[in-house]
Amino acid sequence: MVDFHSPTNPVFLPGLAVFLWLFETETAWKSSETDLGSGLAEVGLRSYNSEVTQPPKFYAGGSIQVIQVQKSLVI
């Protein structure tokens, strides 16, 4: 999953702000401030807790995050 994230480097904040203002809605602003990993865990998706998945990766000064998750199989 790829989503917006609050930049860890403040240099990227103006660029993210302009992009969201031009191409996204207020929902994207709110999602950038959300802990996406915890939200995914609440619905049964595990992020980076096993050998198969990876920890989140951040790009563009932390303003974009990539999270790999997996659904647990219950048999």
C-alpha positions in Angstrom: 0.0 0.0 0.0 1.3 3.5 -0.8 -0.1 6.5 1.0 0.8 10.0 2.2 2.5 10.5 5.5 3.5 13.6 7.5 7.0 14.5 6.2 9.8 13.7 8.6 11.9 16.4 6.8 10.1 19.8 6.9 11.7 20.8 3.6 9.2 18.5 1.9 6.1 20.0 3.6 5.5 22.8 1.0 5.7 20.4 -1.9 3.4 18.0 -0.3 1.0 20.8 0.6 0.9 22.1 -3.0 0.4 18.6 -4.4 -2.5 17.8 -2.0 -4.1 21.2 -2.6 -4.0 20.7 -6.4 -4.8 17.0 -6.7 -6.3 15.6 -3.5 -9.1 16.3 -1.1 -9.2 17.0 2.7 -9.3 13.3 3.2 -5.7 13.0 2.0 -4.6 15.6 4.5 -6.2 13.7 7.3 -4.8 10.4 6.2 -1.3 11.8 6.2 -1.6 12.4 9.9 -3.0 8.9 10.6 -1.0 5.9 11.9 -1.8 3.7 8.9 0.0 0.6 10.3 -2.2 0.6 13.4 -5.3 1.0 11.4 -4.4 -1.9 9.2 -3.7 -4.0 12.2 -7.2 -3.2 13.6 -8.8 -4.8 10.6 -6.6 -8.0 10.8 -3.7 -7.1 8.6 -0.3 -7.5 10.0 2.5 -5.2 9.0 6.1 -6.2 9.2 5.6 -8.8 12.0 6.9 -11.8 10.2 9.6 -12.8 7.8 7.4 -12.3 4.8 6.6 -8.6 5.2 8.8 -5.6 5.4 8.9 -2.5 7.7 7.3 0.7 6.2 9.6 2.5 3.7 9.4 6.2 3.5 10.2 8.3 0.4 10.3 12.0 -0.5 11.4 13.1 3.0 8.9 10.9 4.7 5.9 12.3 2.9 5.1 9.0 1.1 5.0 5.7 2.9 4.9 2.2 1.5 3.5 -0.5 3.8 3.4 -4.2 3.0 0.9 -6.2 5.0 -0.6 -9.7 5.0 -3.8 -11.2 6.2 -3.6 -14.0 8.7 -5.2 -17.2 7.6 -7.4 -18.9 10.1 -8.0 -22.5 9.3 
